[in-house]
Structure formats: C-alpha cells, structure tokens
Amino acid sequence: MFNNSLGYIIGHGGGVIMQHRYCTNITQAEAQPGDLAFYPNDSHIWIVVVRNEAGKLLICHCASGQNNVMITEFFMSGFTAVGRPDIFDP
C-alpha cells in the first residue's frame, strides 16, 4: 500500500540522493521486490526484482550504455547498499 504522508511526489526531483533519503537502509538478506539498490555515493539506483533459485538477489535497471533494461545479480553489479522506501506500508 502506498503511503504519501511524507509529502513525497513520485517523479518530481531529487534523483538518486533523495530516493535514498526516503529509504530505510536494510541488509541484502532483508531485501524484497520493490526495494532499491544503490551504488556508492548514490551515483546510480536499481530496483530489487526477485531472488533466483540459488537465493541470489536480482536487480533491474535501464542501462543507457546497453540501450535496454538489464537484470543482474546484486554482487556482480557493484552496488553497496539496499534501502526500503519509507513511502510504502507493509
């Protein structure tokens, strides 16, 4: 369920840094679909999709250099943090 009590407006400004500020940091083990994965210094963001059969976390993003959407394993992607958006109620 979406909770807009924080005054957050989807698609309006802030970029990755603001997305991370609207999250509670969690461990990779706690990550669920819809959580966000962040590069160091909040330079890039991906969305958690699912865990594969081996239990590895898969994340998705639009790769401008690849000109398509990509799904890759968390550890192979260079991400260092996972956050759960505070705008969602459990």
C-alpha positions in Angstrom: 0.0 0.0 0.0 1.4 3.4 -1.0 1.7 6.0 1.9 2.1 9.6 0.8 2.0 11.0 4.3 5.6 12.1 3.8 4.7 14.5 1.1 6.8 12.7 -1.5 5.6 13.3 -5.1 6.6 10.5 -7.4 8.6 11.6 -10.4 9.4 15.1 -9.0 13.0 15.9 -8.4 15.8 14.8 -6.1 17.2 11.9 -8.1 19.1 9.1 -6.5 20.2 11.0 -3.4 16.6 11.9 -2.5 15.4 8.4 -3.3 18.0 7.0 -0.8 16.9 9.6 1.8 13.3 8.3 1.6 14.5 4.8 2.4 15.4 2.8 5.5 18.7 1.0 4.9 18.4 -2.8 5.1 20.6 -5.7 4.6 20.8 -7.7 1.4 19.2 -10.6 3.3 16.2 -8.5 4.1 15.7 -7.2 0.6 12.4 -7.9 -1.1 11.0 -7.0 -4.6 10.4 -3.2 -4.8 13.3 -2.3 -2.5 16.1 -0.2 -4.0 19.8 -0.9 -4.6 22.3 1.9 -4.6 25.8 2.4 -6.0 28.4 4.1 -3.7 27.8 7.8 -3.2 24.3 7.4 -4.6 25.5 7.6 -8.1 23.1 5.1 -9.5 19.9 3.1 -8.5 18.4 -0.2 -9.4 15.2 -2.0 -8.3 15.2 -5.3 -6.5 13.2 -7.8 -8.6 13.5 -11.3 -7.1 15.8 -13.9 -5.8 16.9 -16.7 -8.2 16.9 -20.4 -7.4 20.2 -20.1 -5.6 18.9 -17.3 -3.4 20.9 -14.6 -5.0 19.3 -11.2 -5.3 18.5 -10.0 -8.8 18.2 -6.3 -9.6 16.9 -4.4 -12.6 17.7 -1.0 -14.3 17.9 0.8 -17.5 21.4 0.6 -18.9 21.9 3.6 -21.2 25.2 2.1 -22.5 23.4 -1.1 -23.3 20.3 0.7 -24.6 18.0 -1.7 -22.8 16.7 -2.9 -19.4 19.0 -5.3 -17.6 18.6 -7.8 -14.8 21.8 -8.8 -12.9 23.0 -10.3 -9.6 23.4 -7.8 -6.8 27.1 -8.7 -6.0 28.1 -8.6 -9.7 26.7 -5.1 -10.2 28.9 -3.0 -7.8 26.0 -2.0 -5.5 26.9 -1.5 -1.9 23.5 -0.6 -0.2 19.9 -1.6 -0.2 17.0 0.6 1.0 13.4 0.0 1.6 11.3 3.1 0.6 9.6 4.7 3.6 6.6 5.6 1.4 5.3 2.0 1.5 3.3 0.4 4.3 4.0 -3.2 4.9 
